[in-house]
Amino acid sequence: MTTSPFPFRMRPWMPALPLLLVGLATAVSATAQDYTSQMAKGAKYVTARNYPRALDAFIGAVRADPSQMDAYFNVGNIANHLGQCRESVLYFRGFLYLASASQNETVKADIKTAEDSVKKCESKGVLGKATIKTDPPGVEVLVDGALVGKTPMVDLKLLEGSYRVDFRHPEYEDKSIDLVLKTGPEPIETTTPLTRKVMFGFLELKTVPPDGVKVRLDDQDLGETPLQRMRLETRKYLLKLEKAGFTEWVRYVTITKDKTQVVTATLEPAEPTPPGK
């Protein structure tokens, strides 16, 4: 493919996760095109031995889709060839995170290359350490646009300097912090609280009898059946149904994002009150 002094990767673009929503198809297609375009540019510049431009192109591929390991490997290798330890360590950290579960023999060889390059830069003694936490944990961490792991990240080693750290989770608002790393025995430690996104789902209620049933949700009166499908925030609710002559119906219902929770409730006739009571 090329006579460059180091390997680089051009495997076909594939979505990192199964496509769950049809509405995302256009965005995924655009991501694929951007990623493929940047990777092709990088390969062109490698062939021409214009390594600084190749480096920029592969970094662009990472920006287009931070979940694809090949672009990380290419950035790390070229940066290592150019003696740019900051980029080499950062992007090889991302590659090692994404490649950690792979059993592919070629990827295993790439992992060895990445680990050796990181150790080479570490030996120069200019690394800082950071422990990065979030509330809640389990949030993806992107450092200068490179996906390097999930919180909590303990003693993450990168070259000293300033970095932008982005936190990403589908259920929480994105948040960014600035991180300044310095050499020294003690890591910088940071904990970032995140705000849960307001998300919505739907409740569709069917009752027997179908009319005149009073509906209360967490003690809020919603009116009487029949009711239109209701748009609600995602969480658990206490649903109460009441109608004269019937036993009260009480259940918890959970509303999930973008889904319709259909509740069919049959109210039982109340036992008649004996005379004299």
N, C-alpha and C positions, 0 to 999 in steps of 0.2 A: 504494500500500500504506500509506503513512504520509506525514505532512507534516513529518517531522523535518528539522532543518537539515543533515543529512548522510545519505548512503546506508547501508543495512545489508543484509545478505545472508541469505536464507532458502532456499537451494537444498535439495532433498531429501537426507536422510541416505543415504550409501552407505558400505559398508565400504571402508577405504582399501586393503586388500590382499585378494586372493582367499581365500576360506575354504578352508583346507587340511584341517581335521579336522572331521568331522561333530559330534564331541563339543563343539565350541565354539559350536554354533548357539544354544544357550540364552543363553550369555554375550553373544554378539553381539547377540541380540535385546534383552536387557536394556540393553546399551550404547546401542542405537538408540533405545529408549524414553526413556532418561534424557536423551540428547542432544536428541532431538526435543522433549521436555517443557521443557527449559531454554531452547531456542531459541524456543519458543512463548511462554514467560513473558517473555523478553527483548523479543520483538516487541510483546507487549501493553503492556509498560512504555514502550517507545519511542513507541507510539501515544498513550499517556497523558502523554508528555513527562516521565515519572519516570525520568530518565536514571541516577541512582545505582542504583536497583533494576534497571534494564535492564543496567547494567554487571555487577552481581552475578550476574544470571541467565546472561549470556553467558559469564562466567568459569566458572560452573557447567557450561556446555556443554563448554567446553574440558576441564574436569576429567573429565567423563563420557567424552569421546573426544578425546584430544590430537591425533588425526590428521586432523581435519576443519578445513579452512582458513576456512570462513565465520565460525565463532565467533570466531576470532582477529581477523578483519577487523572484526567488530562491536565487540569489546572495544577494539581500537586506535582506532577512529573515535570511539566514545563517550568514551573516556578523553582523547583529544585535544580533543574538544569541551568537556570538563569541566576542561581544563588540567592533567590528571594525567599528566605526562610519563613517570613511572616505568612505569605500566601501558601507556601508548601505545607506548613504545619496545619494551618486552618483548614484547607481543603482536603488534605489527607485525613484529618480528624473526621470530616464529614463523610468521606469515602469509607473509612473504617466502620463508622456507625451504620451506614446503609448496607455495607457488605457483610456485617457480622453474622447474619443468619444464612449466608449462601454456602452451598456445598459444591459449587462449581469449581473444578480444578483450576481453570484459568483465573477465576476470581481469587482463589486461595493464593496463587502466585502473585497476583496484584496486591493482595493484603501484605505479603512479605515485603514487596517493594515499598509500600506505603510505610510500614512499620520501620524499615531500615532508614528511610529518608527522615522520618520524624526523629528517630534516635540521633541521627547525624546532626540535626539542628539543635536538639536538646543538649548535645555535648558542648555546644558553644556557650552554654551558661547564661542565656539571655531570656529565659522563660519566666513568666509570672504564672501564678496559680489563682484560680477562682472557684469558689463553691457557689453554685447558682441554684436557688430554690424558688418555688412559687407556692402560693396558697390559692387553689389546691395544687398538689403535685401532679405529675404525669403530663406536663405541658411541653410541647415541642420548643426547642431552643434554636434560634437562628442567630449566628454571629456574623455580622457584616454580610448577611444574606445566605450564609452557608448553614445548612441544617446539620447540627453536630450532636443531637441527642435529645433526651427528655429529662425534665426535672424530677428529682434532685440530681444535679451534676456535681460531683464531689471532686475537688482538685483538678479541674480542667486546666491543662497546661497549654498556653499560647505565648507567642513572643510578646515581650513587654510593649505597651502602647495603648492607644485608645480604640475601643470597639463599640459598635452599636449592637445591642442584644435585643432581639424581637422574640416575644412569646406568642405562641399560636395554638389555639385549641378550638374545636368546632363549637363548644358550648360556652366559651368565654370571649369577652372583648379582647382584641389584640392590644398588646401593650409593649412599649419599648423603653429601655434604659440605656444610659451610657456607662461603660465599664472601662476603667483605667487600670491596666495591669502593670505591676512593677516587680522586678526580681526581688526575691527574699524568701525566707523559710516559711512564712505564714501566708496562707491564701487569703485573698479578699473574699468575704462572704456577703451575699446579698439575698434577701427574701422579698419577692414582689407579689403583692396581693392582686388578684384578678377579679374583674366584675363579670358575673354571669350574664350572658346575653338574654334579652327578653325574646322568647320564642313562643310560637303559637301552634295549637292544634285545634281540633274540632270535636264537639259533642253532638251526636244525633240521638234524640230520645224518642222511643216508641213505647206507648203505654197501653195496657188493657185494664180498664176501659180507655178508649183513645181520647176522650174529651173531658175537660173540666178537672183535670188532676193538677193540683198546686205543686209547683216545682220550686224547691229551695236548694241553693248551692252554697255551702259554707254559711248558712243562715241568711243568705241574700235571696229575696223573693224575686224569681224570674218570670212569674206569671203562671198561666194555666195552659195545659196542652189543648190543642196541638201547637208546638213551637217549631220555628225554623231551626236549622242547624246552627249551633252556637260556636263562635270563635273564642277560644279561651287560652290563657297563658298555660305553658306546660308545667304541670305539677299535679299533686294529688288533691282531690276535692271530696267533701262529704255531700252526697246527693240524698235529698229527702223528698219523697212524694206523698201527698196527702189528698184524700177525697172523702167527703162525708159518706159514711156507710161502708168504708173500707179500712183495712188495717194499714197503718203507716208503713211505707217501704223505704228502707235506709241502706245505702251501700256507699263504699268508697269507689271513686273512679279516678283513673290516672290518664291525663291528657299528655300525649307525646307529640313531638315536633312534626308538623305537616301531615299528620294522620288523623283520621276520623274515628273516634271511639263511639261505637254504636251500642247503646244500652236499651235492651228490651225488658220492660218491667211489667209484671202481672200483679196487680193489687188483689189481695184476697178479701172477700166480703167479711166484714166484722161480725162477730157473734152477736146476735140480738141480746139486748139487755133484759134479763128476766123481770117480770112484773114485780113491783114493790121494791126494786133496787135502784 
